[in-house]
Amino acid sequence: MKILFINSRSPDYIEDQLFSGLTELLGKESVTAYPVNSYFYYERKAYPRNMGKCRSIGDFILDKLTLGKELKAFEYDLVVIGSTKRDTFENFMEITPYLPKHIPVVFVDGGDFPDIGGDARRLGFETLYREVADNYKFKAIFKREYLVAERYPDNAFPLPMSYKPQPIELPIDKQYEVTCWCVESDPVRTRALAILENLYDCRANGTTRGQTFRNYKRKGLGYLKELGSSRIACNFRGVGWDTLRYWEIPAVQSLMVSQKPQIVILDNFVHGEHVLFCKDDLSDLTALLDYYLAHNDEAEALAAAGREHLLKHHTNIRRAEFFLENIKD
């Protein structure tokens, strides 16, 4: 299989994870990026904005030189629109003069909104999105915010975020009791921070209201190591249900307390086996925290089981395998 992967020049978590996973599974000769995106070849920014990197600077030069010839020959089996971003759809329109009618087009919707292509409306390019969707019928759609309570077309599949393994050593010595580092992009986060900021060691470790991305002091791999130094780390939904932290907390072997995401996640974590799911109204949040802070052996066992489950089912490679299984026809 040879794939033409249409991408955005700005980092996109689902797009970056899928591109790197497909490259690792199929080989770089089988996955062509359009445009040739520097984020896939060298680290312009720290984690998590480097998750697409899976190639070398030498590959960058070679791919730049050969892309034009490849497009003219168009010996691809599949075209993937990798994200719901304006420049991704503009880039797709650029290759349509070369696109034979029989080549299937697959859409990967990693946006925050639950309706297919909903982020095109949120980001102000709905007309362009509709032009593409109406004229190039998607053979398959992979959807991050695939709500449990909604109906989607038969050719739509759930594709939540995942974790791309990072070079950090585990286990990490625990220095924090409870952490919840997040910006208040949903009211539940504001409620959680209001409950937590004056309890445990939360105020001292930065679990407080009023955080912004720009003010975050913990960044890159240092952020992951700090997250791993939490005995218990909390996750709550943002604009969408799926958050990168939902996958990061088990990955660094901290015990996660989270809302249960109301999106379809195949092989999801199980409450009491891998993670802890609190009630949506947070009425049992402090009871869960109090119990597992007092029973550290149980907390550590859950955290270890959560990491094992994540590595088995929820890496970028596993997402790429799921993608390939569902487009093989």
C-alpha positions as CSV (number, residue, x, y, z in Angstrom):
1,M,0.0,0.0,0.0
2,K,1.2,3.5,-0.9
3,I,-0.4,6.5,0.9
4,L,-0.4,10.2,0.1
5,F,-0.9,11.9,3.4
6,I,-2.2,15.4,3.2
7,N,-1.2,17.3,6.3
8,S,-1.2,20.7,8.1
9,R,2.0,22.7,8.6
10,S,1.0,23.2,12.2
11,P,1.1,20.4,14.7
12,D,-2.0,18.3,15.2
13,Y,-1.9,15.5,17.7
14,I,-4.0,12.9,15.9
15,E,-2.4,13.7,12.5
16,D,1.1,13.6,13.9
17,Q,0.5,10.3,15.8
18,L,-1.0,8.6,12.8
19,F,1.6,9.8,10.4
20,S,4.4,8.5,12.6
21,G,2.6,5.2,13.3
22,L,1.9,4.6,9.6
23,T,5.5,5.4,8.7
24,E,6.8,2.9,11.3
25,L,4.5,0.2,10.1
26,L,4.7,0.6,6.4
27,G,8.1,2.2,5.9
28,K,8.8,5.8,4.8
29,E,8.7,4.8,1.1
30,S,5.0,3.9,1.5
31,V,3.8,7.1,3.1
32,T,4.3,10.4,1.3
33,A,3.7,13.7,3.1
34,Y,2.1,16.5,1.2
35,P,3.4,19.1,1.7
36,V,6.8,17.9,2.9
37,N,6.4,19.0,6.5
38,S,9.5,19.9,8.5
39,Y,7.8,18.7,11.7
40,F,8.0,15.1,10.4
41,Y,11.8,15.4,9.9
42,Y,13.3,17.3,12.8
43,E,12.3,18.6,16.2
44,R,11.3,22.2,15.7
45,K,9.4,22.2,19.0
46,A,9.5,20.1,22.2
47,Y,7.0,17.3,23.2
48,P,4.1,17.1,22.5
49,R,4.6,19.1,19.3
50,N,7.2,16.7,18.0
51,M,5.1,13.5,17.8
52,G,5.1,13.5,14.0
53,K,8.9,13.2,13.8
54,C,9.8,9.9,12.2
55,R,12.3,10.8,9.5
56,S,15.7,12.4,9.1
57,I,16.9,15.7,7.6
58,G,18.4,13.7,4.8
59,D,14.9,12.3,4.1
60,F,13.6,15.9,4.1
61,I,15.9,16.9,1.2
62,L,15.2,13.7,-0.8
63,D,11.4,14.0,-0.3
64,K,11.5,17.6,-1.4
65,L,13.3,16.7,-4.6
66,T,11.1,13.7,-5.5
67,L,7.6,14.9,-4.5
68,G,6.8,16.6,-7.8
69,K,7.6,13.5,-9.8
70,E,5.6,11.3,-7.5
71,L,2.5,13.5,-7.8
72,K,2.6,13.4,-11.6
73,A,2.9,9.7,-11.6
74,F,0.3,9.4,-8.8
75,E,1.0,5.7,-8.0
76,Y,-0.9,5.9,-4.7
77,D,-3.5,3.5,-3.4
78,L,-5.0,6.0,-1.0
79,V,-5.2,9.7,-0.2
80,V,-5.6,10.6,3.5
81,I,-6.8,14.1,4.6
82,G,-5.0,14.1,8.0
83,S,-6.8,16.8,10.0
84,T,-9.6,19.3,10.2
85,K,-7.6,22.4,9.5
86,R,-7.9,25.0,6.8
87,D,-4.4,24.5,5.3
88,T,-4.9,20.7,5.2
89,F,-8.0,21.2,3.0
90,E,-6.2,23.8,0.9
91,N,-3.3,21.4,0.4
92,F,-5.8,18.7,-0.6
93,M,-7.3,21.0,-3.3
94,E,-3.8,21.6,-4.6
95,I,-3.3,17.9,-5.5
96,T,-6.8,17.4,-7.0
97,P,-5.6,18.1,-10.6
98,Y,-3.4,14.9,-10.2
99,L,-6.1,12.8,-8.4
100,P,-7.6,10.0,-10.5
101,K,-11.3,9.4,-9.8
102,H,-10.8,5.8,-8.7
103,I,-8.4,6.7,-5.8
104,P,-10.2,6.5,-2.4
105,V,-10.0,9.5,-0.1
106,V,-10.1,9.0,3.7
107,F,-10.7,11.8,6.2
108,V,-9.2,11.8,9.7
109,D,-11.2,14.2,11.8
110,G,-9.2,14.9,14.9
111,G,-11.1,18.0,15.8
112,D,-12.8,18.9,19.1
113,F,-16.4,19.1,17.8
114,P,-18.5,15.9,17.8
115,D,-20.1,16.3,14.3
116,I,-18.0,15.2,11.4
117,G,-16.0,18.1,10.1
118,G,-17.4,20.3,12.9
119,D,-14.1,22.1,13.5
120,A,-14.3,23.5,10.0
121,R,-17.3,25.5,11.3
122,R,-15.5,26.4,14.5
123,L,-12.4,27.5,12.6
124,G,-14.2,29.4,9.9
125,F,-13.6,27.3,6.7
126,E,-16.9,25.4,6.4
127,T,-17.4,26.4,2.7
128,L,-14.1,24.9,1.8
129,Y,-14.8,21.8,3.8
130,R,-18.2,21.3,2.2
131,E,-16.7,21.7,-1.3
132,V,-14.3,18.9,-0.6
133,A,-16.7,16.6,1.3
134,D,-19.4,17.0,-1.4
135,N,-17.1,16.5,-4.4
136,Y,-14.8,13.8,-3.0
137,K,-17.0,11.3,-1.1
138,F,-14.9,10.0,1.8
139,K,-14.5,6.2,1.6
140,A,-13.8,6.2,5.3
141,I,-13.9,8.7,8.2
142,F,-11.8,8.3,11.4
143,K,-13.3,10.4,14.2
144,R,-11.6,11.5,17.5
145,E,-14.8,12.8,19.2
146,Y,-17.0,9.8,18.3
147,L,-19.7,10.3,20.9
148,V,-21.2,7.2,22.5
149,A,-24.7,8.8,22.3
150,E,-24.6,9.8,18.6
151,R,-25.1,7.9,15.4
152,Y,-22.4,8.2,12.7
153,P,-22.3,6.8,9.2
154,D,-21.4,3.2,8.7
155,N,-18.0,4.2,7.2
156,A,-17.0,6.2,10.3
157,F,-14.7,4.7,12.9
158,P,-13.5,6.0,16.3
159,L,-9.9,7.1,16.4
160,P,-9.1,8.8,19.8
161,M,-5.6,10.1,20.6
162,S,-2.9,7.8,21.8
163,Y,0.6,7.9,23.3
164,K,3.8,8.0,21.3
165,P,6.4,6.5,23.7
166,Q,9.0,9.0,24.8
167,P,12.6,8.6,26.2
168,I,11.9,8.9,29.9
169,E,13.0,6.4,32.6
170,L,10.3,4.8,34.8
171,P,9.4,4.5,37.6
172,I,9.7,8.1,38.7
173,D,10.1,9.0,42.4
174,K,6.8,10.5,43.6
175,Q,7.0,14.1,45.0
176,Y,3.4,15.2,44.6
177,E,0.3,13.9,46.2
178,V,-2.4,15.1,43.7
179,T,-2.0,17.1,40.6
180,C,-4.4,18.6,38.1
181,W,-2.6,20.8,35.6
182,C,-5.0,22.2,33.1
183,V,-6.5,25.4,31.6
184,E,-10.2,26.0,32.2
185,S,-11.5,25.1,28.8
186,D,-14.6,23.4,30.2
187,P,-16.7,24.3,33.4
188,V,-15.9,20.9,34.9
189,R,-12.2,21.8,35.1
190,T,-13.0,25.0,36.9
191,R,-15.1,23.1,39.4
192,A,-12.4,20.5,39.9
193,L,-9.7,23.1,40.5
194,A,-12.0,25.0,42.9
195,I,-12.4,21.8,44.9
196,L,-8.7,20.8,44.8
197,E,-6.6,24.0,45.0
198,N,-6.8,24.2,48.8
199,L,-6.5,20.5,49.5
200,Y,-3.5,18.1,49.7
201,D,-0.4,19.7,48.2
202,C,-2.3,21.1,45.2
203,R,-1.6,24.8,45.7
204,A,2.1,24.2,46.2
205,N,2.4,22.1,43.0
206,G,0.4,24.4,40.7
207,T,-3.0,22.8,40.8
208,T,-4.8,26.1,40.9
209,R,-7.2,28.1,38.8
210,G,-6.2,30.7,36.3
211,Q,-3.6,28.7,34.4
212,T,-2.8,29.5,30.8
213,F,-0.7,27.5,28.2
214,R,1.8,30.4,28.0
215,N,2.3,30.4,31.7
216,Y,3.1,26.7,32.0
217,K,6.5,26.2,33.5
218,R,6.5,22.4,32.9
219,K,7.2,21.7,29.3
220,G,8.5,19.0,27.0
221,L,9.9,15.8,28.5
222,G,10.3,17.7,31.8
223,Y,6.5,18.0,31.9
224,L,6.1,14.2,31.5
225,K,8.6,13.5,34.2
226,E,6.8,15.9,36.6
227,L,3.5,14.3,35.7
228,G,5.1,10.9,36.5
229,S,6.1,12.2,39.9
230,S,2.5,12.5,40.9
231,R,1.0,9.8,43.1
232,I,-2.4,10.7,41.6
233,A,-3.0,12.8,38.6
234,C,-6.4,14.1,37.5
235,N,-7.9,14.4,34.0
236,F,-11.0,16.3,33.0
237,R,-12.5,17.0,29.6
238,G,-11.6,20.2,27.7
239,V,-13.3,21.5,24.5
240,G,-13.6,17.8,23.6
241,W,-13.8,14.7,25.7
242,D,-10.5,13.3,24.5
243,T,-7.3,14.8,26.0
244,L,-3.7,14.0,25.6
245,R,-3.4,13.8,29.4
246,Y,-5.8,10.9,29.4
247,W,-3.1,8.9,27.7
248,E,0.0,10.5,29.3
249,I,-1.0,9.8,32.9
250,P,-1.0,6.0,32.6
251,A,2.0,6.2,30.3
252,V,4.2,7.8,33.0
253,Q,2.7,5.3,35.6
254,S,0.8,7.7,37.8
255,L,-2.7,6.7,39.0
256,M,-5.3,8.5,36.9
257,V,-8.6,9.9,38.3
258,S,-10.7,11.0,35.4
259,Q,-14.3,11.5,34.2
260,K,-15.2,8.6,32.0
261,P,-15.0,10.0,28.4
262,Q,-18.3,9.9,26.6
263,I,-16.7,8.9,23.3
264,V,-16.1,5.5,21.9
265,I,-12.7,4.1,23.0
266,L,-12.1,0.5,22.0
267,D,-10.2,-1.4,24.8
268,N,-10.7,1.5,27.1
269,F,-9.3,1.5,30.6
270,V,-11.4,-0.2,33.2
271,H,-12.4,1.5,36.5
272,G,-10.7,-0.2,39.4
273,E,-8.4,-2.2,37.2
274,H,-6.3,0.4,35.4
275,V,-7.7,3.9,36.4
276,L,-10.4,5.5,38.5
277,F,-13.5,7.1,37.0
278,C,-15.2,9.7,39.2
279,K,-18.7,10.9,38.8
280,D,-19.4,13.8,36.3
281,D,-20.6,16.0,39.2
282,L,-17.3,15.3,41.0
283,S,-19.2,14.3,44.1
284,D,-16.9,11.4,44.8
285,L,-13.7,13.0,43.7
286,T,-12.2,13.7,47.2
287,A,-13.4,10.3,48.5
288,L,-11.4,8.5,45.8
289,L,-8.3,10.7,46.3
290,D,-8.4,10.2,50.1
291,Y,-8.7,6.4,49.8
292,Y,-5.9,5.9,47.4
293,L,-3.6,8.3,49.1
294,A,-4.1,6.2,52.2
295,H,-3.6,2.9,50.3
296,N,-0.5,3.5,48.3
297,D,0.1,-0.1,47.4
298,E,-3.3,-0.3,45.7
299,A,-2.6,3.0,43.9
300,E,0.7,1.8,42.6
301,A,-0.7,-1.5,41.4
302,L,-3.5,0.3,39.5
303,A,-0.9,2.7,38.0
304,A,1.3,-0.2,36.8
305,A,-1.7,-2.0,35.3
306,G,-2.8,1.2,33.6
307,R,0.6,1.6,31.9
308,E,0.6,-2.0,30.8
309,H,-2.8,-1.7,29.3
310,L,-1.9,1.5,27.5
311,L,1.2,0.0,25.9
312,K,-0.8,-2.9,24.7
313,H,-3.7,-1.0,23.2
314,H,-3.2,2.7,23.0
315,T,0.2,3.7,21.3
316,N,0.5,5.5,18.0
317,I,1.4,2.1,16.4
318,R,-1.8,0.5,17.7
319,R,-3.8,3.4,16.2
320,A,-2.1,3.0,12.9
321,E,-2.8,-0.7,12.9
322,F,-6.5,0.0,13.6
323,F,-6.5,2.5,10.7
324,L,-5.0,0.0,8.3
325,E,-7.4,-2.8,9.4
326,N,-10.4,-0.6,8.6
327,I,-9.3,0.6,5.2
328,K,-7.8,-2.7,3.9
329,D,-10.8,-3.3,1.6
